[in-house]
Amino acid sequence: QVYDHMNASSHRRMDRAQMHSLLKVYMVHWMMGDDEEGADILSDGIVTGDESLLEQTFPQWRSISGLVEGTIRTVEYNRQHSGTSKDTLAQTFSFEDAHEVVGDIGQNFASFWEGQCQDIKTSLVAMDKSGTGRVRLSDFYGANLNGEWRFAESEAYLRQLGALDESSPWAGKQVIIPNYLQSASNCIVSRPHYLVCCVNECE
């Protein structure tokens, strides 16, 4: 499916730029899960070179693209220094190379995403002036208005997630930091048999 979207053949080798684009299309389809139509629309931006919609949908997209590029470089480095592959000096990549990169990304993506989760946690903790593990709802939304791309969930959705504390009449509504971090809105990948979410630090 990914090769079809790129109008590419799994039997033909590709250069670095083509490999990077192919794997970015793969990442979009992987992260979008069952939303194939949405994945196709977003992937069109990779093919045309306009990834603005991708960056709106996945604010972390540049980091994800960098992860893909870095993994390609690692595979390339290993190939050049192994001395056992007939492709050691080649500047092109095969279907098997793409499969290897996908495998490496799958193994390392949870660690990569946890770095993003720690950034979210740092931002929230900085807003927790009372040290209670909670952030005033007004501060939560205020950060979003001040340019923070996260923290845009509706009040109703936060309540549904179990991340909204409405018990204090004097503190007002507050976002519960650990509950928010563990919520579905911070899962970047949702597949039938597994999720890639923020690590539960209480376990």
Secondary structure, 3 states (H helix, E strand, C coil): CHHHHCCCCCCCCECHHHHHHHHHHHHHHHHHCCCHHHHHHHHHHHHHCCCHHHHHHCCCHHHHHHHHHHHHHHHHHHHHHHCCCCCCCCCCECHHHHHHHHHHHHHHHHHHHHHHHHHHHHHHHHHCCCCCCEEEHHHHHHHHHCCCCCCCCCHHHHHHHCCEECCCCCCCCEEEHHHHHCCHHHCCEEECCEEECCCCCCC
